[in-house]
């Protein structure tokens, strides 16, 4: 292979004939706790899939906040988190804007100073040095634009937010505008540093449908997405949108907003749905059936990856493949099958 990982990634996203299909496998800290030594050996034995991995890189006992069982933690947005399963992210149990009466005095954290959970201010001088070092090494560079739709239900609470989309109080538009302006401040900083892409997290789908109607999405959320993402795309920087669940009804909207890459989930959207909605028009980082990995045979896993490549791959690009093992029950032989099948089917 003659292309760098960065150039191959860009060619894939831009439909400019990459040499291979970018692919990745990720593990929860919970999974590392179960398979630690075996996972480390697997990562070291497969540098194509884990090119940056080094021995001792992951300590499954070093759990960050909201990943430690039985603990509560209030983040910089005022959301209180609680965890019941060590090694997986907890969930928000108290919402600072549960009562709209708190909106008048609510202050979002400055995104140029604070991460969602960190207690130490960001050091942009160090961040800039790290990005420049990656550029000097020819690596793909990226920044995080933070959470969008999921930030709304973290702040309001899920049931409250669903009622908001039904009742349409004026505070909903006000909150969305506040979040958009907050995100744009961070986006502008990443653009100033000249990164290749900016990633956004915004879970908006359930197992079978959007959390809100497509009409509500287009009325309330799409304008925010479009404003933020078009700001990014105007500079030539790419938008990576991570959004779980069923999103097929709004894929065309995501394209219009300026999304460059999205990670549709295999189970929630079906392979047939992904082919019809994404192929040839939006780069799909297909998120394999993580809910099925624990119950499949290695042969079934290989077949799923082969099907994704057979059905979605085009010579000009537009396909990535992601395998996330996020549980304690997937047998190690199945994890090996994911990695080996990716090597067999994603590389020439």
Buried (B, 14 or more C-beta within 10 A) or exposed (E): EEBEBBBBBBBBBBBEEBBBBBBBBEBBBBBBBBBBEEBBEBBEEBEBBBEEBEEEEBEBEEBEBBBBEEBBBBBBBBBBBBBEEBBBEBEBEEBBBEEBEEBEEBEBBEBEEBBBBEEEEBEEEEBBEEBEEBBEEEBBBBBBBBBBBBBBBBBBBBEBBBBBBEEEEEBBBEBBEBBBEBBBEBBEBBBEBBBBBBBBBBBBBEEEBBBBEBEBBBBBBBBBBBBBBEBBBEBEBBBBBBBBBBBBBBBEBBBBBBBBBBBBBBBBBBBEBBBEBBBEEBBBBBBBBBBBBEEBEBEBBBEBBEEBBEBBBEEEBBBBBBBBBBBBEBBBEBBBBBBBBBBEBBEE
